[in-house]
Amino acid sequence: MSGRPRRPLLTTYARYLSLRMCIFVVALLLTTVAGLRGFMAIIVALLVSGVASYPLARRQRNAIVQEMRRKP
């Protein structure tokens, strides 16, 4: 076993979700600065944040998978 203490799954998942929300907010701000408004800005921000979060949130996603694979 490694020397690092285990984090509960809920804490790891909360960190992952907060990172995803931050990426979405940044994408939404960028779309509004680019001139998009309303529903179209939300749709474009969802697409951009989904693509951007794949590489940016990889560490947190892997931590969730590892935590789920561990035996209780």
C-alpha positions as YAML, in Angstrom:
chain: A
units: angstrom
residues:
- id: 1
  name: MET
  ca: [0.00, 0.00, 0.00]
- id: 2
  name: SER
  ca: [1.27, 3.48, -0.79]
- id: 3
  name: GLY
  ca: [2.15, 6.02, 1.89]
- id: 4
  name: ARG
  ca: [-0.63, 8.39, 0.86]
- id: 5
  name: PRO
  ca: [-3.86, 8.30, 2.86]
- id: 6
  name: ARG
  ca: [-7.04, 7.26, 1.07]
- id: 7
  name: ARG
  ca: [-9.58, 9.89, 0.19]
- id: 8
  name: PRO
  ca: [-13.24, 9.00, 0.41]
- id: 9
  name: LEU
  ca: [-14.99, 8.51, -2.91]
- id: 10
  name: LEU
  ca: [-17.38, 11.38, -2.23]
- id: 11
  name: THR
  ca: [-14.52, 13.85, -1.77]
- id: 12
  name: THR
  ca: [-12.83, 12.69, -4.96]
- id: 13
  name: TYR
  ca: [-16.09, 12.91, -6.88]
- id: 14
  name: ALA
  ca: [-16.81, 16.40, -5.51]
- id: 15
  name: ARG
  ca: [-13.39, 17.60, -6.71]
- id: 16
  name: TYR
  ca: [-14.08, 16.14, -10.17]
- id: 17
  name: LEU
  ca: [-17.50, 17.77, -10.42]
- id: 18
  name: SER
  ca: [-16.24, 21.15, -9.22]
- id: 19
  name: LEU
  ca: [-13.49, 21.07, -11.85]
- id: 20
  name: ARG
  ca: [-16.04, 20.23, -14.54]
- id: 21
  name: MET
  ca: [-18.30, 23.08, -13.40]
- id: 22
  name: CYS
  ca: [-15.40, 25.54, -13.44]
- id: 23
  name: ILE
  ca: [-14.49, 24.48, -16.97]
- id: 24
  name: PHE
  ca: [-18.13, 24.97, -18.02]
- id: 25
  name: VAL
  ca: [-18.32, 28.45, -16.46]
- id: 26
  name: VAL
  ca: [-15.12, 29.50, -18.23]
- id: 27
  name: ALA
  ca: [-16.45, 28.14, -21.52]
- id: 28
  name: LEU
  ca: [-19.76, 29.97, -20.98]
- id: 29
  name: LEU
  ca: [-17.94, 33.23, -20.27]
- id: 30
  name: LEU
  ca: [-15.85, 32.79, -23.40]
- id: 31
  name: THR
  ca: [-18.92, 32.15, -25.54]
- id: 32
  name: THR
  ca: [-20.66, 35.26, -24.23]
- id: 33
  name: VAL
  ca: [-17.54, 37.33, -24.86]
- id: 34
  name: ALA
  ca: [-17.52, 35.89, -28.38]
- id: 35
  name: GLY
  ca: [-21.03, 37.26, -28.89]
- id: 36
  name: LEU
  ca: [-23.26, 34.24, -28.37]
- id: 37
  name: ARG
  ca: [-26.29, 34.68, -26.15]
- id: 38
  name: GLY
  ca: [-28.93, 32.56, -24.47]
- id: 39
  name: PHE
  ca: [-29.56, 28.97, -25.42]
- id: 40
  name: MET
  ca: [-26.92, 28.92, -28.15]
- id: 41
  name: ALA
  ca: [-24.23, 30.07, -25.69]
- id: 42
  name: ILE
  ca: [-25.19, 27.27, -23.28]
- id: 43
  name: ILE
  ca: [-25.12, 24.59, -26.00]
- id: 44
  name: VAL
  ca: [-21.73, 25.73, -27.33]
- id: 45
  name: ALA
  ca: [-20.33, 26.00, -23.78]
- id: 46
  name: LEU
  ca: [-21.52, 22.45, -23.01]
- id: 47
  name: LEU
  ca: [-19.80, 21.12, -26.12]
- id: 48
  name: VAL
  ca: [-16.58, 23.05, -25.53]
- id: 49
  name: SER
  ca: [-16.41, 22.17, -21.83]
- id: 50
  name: GLY
  ca: [-17.10, 18.51, -22.57]
- id: 51
  name: VAL
  ca: [-14.21, 18.33, -25.01]
- id: 52
  name: ALA
  ca: [-11.90, 20.41, -22.80]
- id: 53
  name: SER
  ca: [-12.65, 18.48, -19.62]
- id: 54
  name: TYR
  ca: [-11.61, 15.16, -21.14]
- id: 55
  name: PRO
  ca: [-7.86, 15.90, -20.93]
- id: 56
  name: LEU
  ca: [-8.08, 18.50, -18.14]
- id: 57
  name: ALA
  ca: [-9.98, 16.31, -15.67]
- id: 58
  name: ARG
  ca: [-8.15, 13.06, -16.44]
- id: 59
  name: ARG
  ca: [-6.38, 12.87, -13.08]
- id: 60
  name: GLN
  ca: [-9.59, 13.28, -11.08]
- id: 61
  name: ARG
  ca: [-11.44, 10.81, -13.31]
- id: 62
  name: ASN
  ca: [-8.69, 8.23, -12.83]
- id: 63
  name: ALA
  ca: [-8.76, 8.80, -9.06]
- id: 64
  name: ILE
  ca: [-12.49, 8.06, -9.01]
- id: 65
  name: VAL
  ca: [-11.96, 4.83, -10.94]
- id: 66
  name: GLN
  ca: [-9.14, 3.74, -8.63]
- id: 67
  name: GLU
  ca: [-11.19, 4.54, -5.55]
- id: 68
  name: MET
  ca: [-14.14, 2.53, -6.88]
- id: 69
  name: ARG
  ca: [-11.90, -0.47, -7.63]
- id: 70
  name: ARG
  ca: [-10.47, -0.61, -4.11]
- id: 71
  name: LYS
  ca: [-11.98, -3.09, -1.75]
- id: 72
  name: PRO
  ca: [-13.76, -1.61, 1.29]
...
